[in-house]
């Protein structure tokens, strides 16, 4: 047992896992029975959503798990101590300097030791994150760890590579659905004969097999040139966001879309994305995606109160996302980490002020607990406010350039018709 066992599991299960349950509307864990019991595991998930991918996997996995993350996060002495205490390890890239690349040898050796002790290590084989709903080519780093671990144990370690698919109904916002899907594990010692004959061939075989086992576990758009069309038709125009986390359903639609797509439709999609990004317009709002408004209208007064009650603790996250973070894949991580602490602290501060002001304790603490549990509605409340702003931008764009607006709407209509054919499987 590691010295940090209690601390690690308190943060992992007590703080982070509890926080994730509040942050997301629903977290579904699929096919967890496929994980080999009592064996060392090298977890290989897809990597779309920065730190959230690792948090969602490790908080729903039974073993003590270490995972590799960018070395930049370890720059200060405090963060180096804190992250290592939670079993995070730095991995260095070329941009960190060739001298630092050599430090990866020590990190890989640490991973091998953990696997030799029947623990788990998580590696993002795609090497970096990307919000696109597709699996990108793998690097070979994880195969080196896998084979070196087996060699160190004379090929008797019984190590498995475990593919994991992490699917989000909405990458950048809270209160959405997530599916963590465990795939068919791969026994590393099955590649012993090939490795002894040709190390490079064995590494490619293990890499390719892991990739093939992982692709069905996520929504995967194979052809990058078709991605803009599929993003608009199957993602932006989907009113029921929960369906986007259903990898099997979405991959069936991707197949239909590939069969029905045309160069003209791809051109339409590229144009829509270019114009909407240039003018900061919401494609979902432009496409008039129908949302379940009855519930929202009935709850509008409550949403307003929740929004007013949560707008102050939300401001630090909003400021950082808007002014400090260029990579949108970090948006939800910032929201989660800051929200995990700032919302409860703010409500506790207000509760203290109410008590000092002479408000009866039952009412003051009632405010705290009601605020804490209704904070899960803040995202919906903020969406309503944001939608009003988005509609205003679209009206202004229409007034300033009606010709461009009409072209944009025509092309969106073409994609909407394409979506209907895909959904109907025609």
N, C-alpha and C positions, 0 to 999 in steps of 0.2 A: 504493500500500500504506500502510495506517495505521501510525502509530508504535507502536501497541500490538499489532500483528499477532501477534508471537511469543508475547507474554504472554497475549493473548486466546485463542489456539488451544491453548496449553499448558494453561490452566485448563479451557477448553471440552472439548477432546478428551482431554488427558492425565489430568486430575483428574476432571472431572464425568462425562464419558462412561464412563470406567472405573468410577467409583463407581456409576453407574446400572446397569451390567452386574452388579455384585455385589448391588445393592439389589433389583433386580427379577429374578424367575425367568426371564422371557423378554420381550424387546422385539421386536415384529414391526413392520417398516416396509413398508407396503402402497402399491403404485402410485407409487413414487417417480419412475418414468419420466414421469409426467404433468407434472413441474415443467419449465417452459420453460427451455431451456439458453441461457446467455449473455445473459439478460434480467434487468433489475431486477425484484425480486419484493416484493410486499406480502403477507406471510403473515397469514392470518386464521384462527386456530384457535378452537375452542370453549374455554371457560374454566370448568373445574369444580374444579381441584385446586391452587390457588395457584401457587407458583413452579414446581412440577413440570411443568406444562403447557409452559411456555416452555423449560425445560431439555431436555425430551424432544424437542421440535421442533428447537431450534437445534443440539443435539449430533448430529442426524441429517440435517442440511441442509448443503449444500456451500459456501454463500456466507458471507462475513462478515455477521453479522446483528446489528442493534440492536433492542432492544424496549423498549416503554414500560411502566413500572410505577409504582405509587403513590408520590407524592412523599414520603410519610411516612418511607419507608425511607432517604431521603437526608439526614436531619436533622443527623447529626454530620459533621464535616469528613472524618473517616476513611472513613465509609461512602459519602459523596458521591464521594470520590476512587476508592475501591475499585470501586463499582458502575459508575461512568462508565468506568473502565479496562476493564471487561468489556462495554462497549457498552450498558449500561442507561441509560435516560433517564427523568427524572421527569415524570409527568403529573399535573396538579393538578385537583382536583374542587371543587365548590361548598363542601364542608365545609372546604376548606383556605383559604377566604376569597376574596372577589371580586378582591382585589388580586393574589393569586397566580394566578388563572385567566388573567390577561393573559400570564403567563410561558409558557403553552402555545403562544402564537404563535411564540415563539423556538424551542421544542422541535419544533413542526411544521416550521418552516423547516429545522432541522437534519436532520429525517427526509427532507425533500425533497432536500436536498443529497446525502445518502447514496444515495438512489434514483437521482439524476442521475449518480452515480459508479458505477452498475451494481451496487450492493450490495442488501441485503435489509433490510426493516424488518418487525418482527412487532408486530401490534396486536390486542388483545383487543376485538373489536367489541361484546361483551356488557357491557363496561365494568367488571364486577366478577365475582367467582367465586361458584359455587354448586355444592354436591355433587350436586344433582339430575341425573339422567340425562336431560337434555333441553336443547334449544337455546333460549335466551331471546332476546327482541327485541334487535335491534342498534341501537346509536347510529350517528350519521352521521360521527363523527370520522375514521374511516379513509377515507371517500369524499372528505373535504376534502383529506387528504394526497395521495390518488391523483390527483384532478383538478388540484390545484395543481402537482403534479410534472409532469404532462403539459403544462400551460399554460406552465410555466417553460421547457420544452423544445420549445415550438411544436407540441405533439401528436406529436412524433417520438421520444419516449422509448421507446416500445414496452414500457410497464409492464404487468405482469400482477398481478391479485389472485389469490392461491393459497389456496383453502380447505383447512384441515387438521383432521381429526377425531382427537382423542386419547381413547382408550377404556381404562378401567381395569377389571380384574376385581375390584379392591377398592381404593377410593380411599385409605383411611386406614392401610393396612398395607404392609409390604415383602413381598418374595418372591412377588409376584403377576405376572400377565401384563398387558402393555400393548400396544395396537395403535395405531400412528400411521398414519393413512390420508390420503394426498394425493388431493384431488379434482380435478375439471375446472377448469383455470385460466380466468380471465376477463380478456379484453383491454380495458384501460381506454379506449383510443382508439376502441373501437366505440361509445362513448357520446358522442363528440364532437358529433355533430349535435344530439342531444337536449339536451346541456349548453348549447350555444350558443342554443338556443331557450328552455330553462327549466332553470336550475341546480338548483332544488329537485327537479324531476321526475327529472332525471338521477341525482341523489344517491339518491333513493328507489329508482330502478330498479337501480342498482349494489348498493345495500344489500340489496334483496330478492333479487336474483339470487345474491349471495354466500351469503345465508342458505339459499336453496333448494338450492344446490350443496353446502352443508355438512351439512344435516340427514341425508342418507343415510349420511354418514361416521361417525355416532355413533348410539348407542342414543338415540332421540328419542321421548319421550312427549308428544304434542301437547297433550292436554287436562289441565290442571293439577288439576282436580277428581278425575281418575282416578289421579293419581300415587300416593297412599297404597296403593291396591289393587295396582297394578302393581309398586310397590316391594317389597311383602311377597311377592306371588305369584311374581314373576320374578327378584327380587334376593335377598331374605332366605332364600327357600326353595330356592334353587339350590345343590345340593351340589357341582357342578362349576363352580367360580368362573371358570375360564378362558372359559367360554361367554359370560360377561357382557362380555368385551372384543370379542366377535365382533359387530360392528354389524349386519351383514346378517341373521344368525340372530336376534338380539334384536329387530330391527325387525319381522321377520315375526311373532314372538310378540306384540309390542305390537299389531299389527293384529288378530290373533285375540282378544286380551284386550279390545280396544275393542268388538268385536262381541258378546262374551259377558258383559260386565260388566252389573251391575244396581245400582240405588240402594241396595239392601239390602247387597250385597257392599261397596260403597264405604263405607257406614256401619260395617260390620264392621271394615274396614281402619282407618278413622279411630279407632275405639274401641281396637283393638289397639295402635296407635301411641301413643295418649294414655296408656293404662294402663301400657304397657311403659316409656315415658319417665318417667312420674311415679314409678314404683317401681324405675327403673334395672335393668330386666330385658332380657335378650337375646332378641329375637324368634326368631333362628335356634335358640337353645337351647330355647325354648318350643315351637317347631314340630318339634323332634326331627329336624332335618335330618341325614340319614345321611352320615357322612364315611368315607373309606377308612381304617378303624381298624387293619386288619391290619399295614400298614406302620408305623403309629404305635406299635403295641404292640411290634413287633419292635425298633424303634429307640428305644424308651423309655429304656433306660440311656444311650444316646448323647445323646438330647435332654436328659436330666437334667444330664449333665456340661456340655453346651453352655450350658444355662440358668445353671448355677452360675458358669460361666466368663465369661458375658456380662452378668450381672445388675448388676454394679457400673458399668461404662461406660454402661449403659442408663438409669441413674437420673436423670442430668441431663435427658434428653429426657422421661422420664416425669414428672418434677417440673414442668417447664415446661408440658407439655401439660395436666396436671391442674390446675395452680394459676395459670398466667399467661396462657394462650391460651384465649379464649372461642370463637373461630371454629374449628370442627372442620376446616375445609378446610386449615388450616395444620399439622395434626398430622403428616402424612407429610413435609412439607418440613422440619419440626423434626427428625424422626427421621433423614431423609437427611443433612442438613447436619451434625448433631452426630455421627451414627454414622460418617460419612465420616472424621472425625478422632479421635473419642474411643475407638472400639474398637481401631484400630491402635496409638494411643498407650498405651492401657492394657496391651495385650499386649506392647508394647515395654518398658514399665515393669516388668512382671512378669519378662520375659526378663532385664532388667538386674539385678533382685534375685536371680534364680537364678544368674546369672554371678558376682555378688559373693559369694553364699553358697557358691560352689565347685562348683556343678553343672557337669558337662562341657559345653563349648560346643555340641556336637552335639545334646545333649538340650535345652538352653536354647533354641537357635534352632529346634529341632524343635517345641518348644511354640509358639513364635511363629507359624510358618507353618501348623501344624495349626490353631491357634486362628483365624488369619486366614481360612482357607478354610472352616472349620466354622462361622464366624460367620453364614454364610448360613442356617444351621439354627436360629438363635436365635428367629426369628419363630415357627416351628412349635413349638419348645419352650415359648415364652411363651404360645402359644395353648392348649396343654394345661393349663398352670397356670391360665390365665384361665378356661377352661371349667369347671374344678372350682369356682372361686369363683362363676361364673354359676349353676351347678346348685344350689349352696348357697343363693343368694339366692332362686331359684325355690322351693325347698323351704320356706324361711322364709315366703315370700309365701303359699304354699299353706296352711301351718299357721295363719297369722295371719288369713286371709280366704279360706276355702275356697269360698264362694259366688262371689266375684269371680274367683277362679282358674278355677272351672268355666265361668263365662261366657266368660272369656278363651280357654280351650281350645276351647270350642264354636265361637267365631267364627274361631279359627285353623283349625279343621277345615273350616269352610265355605270359607275361602280356599284351603285345600289341595285341596279337591275342584274348585274353580274352576281352580286351576293344572293339574290333570290334564287337564281339558277343553282348556285352552289349548295345552298341550304336545302333545296328540294332534290338535290342529287341528280339533276338533269344533265 
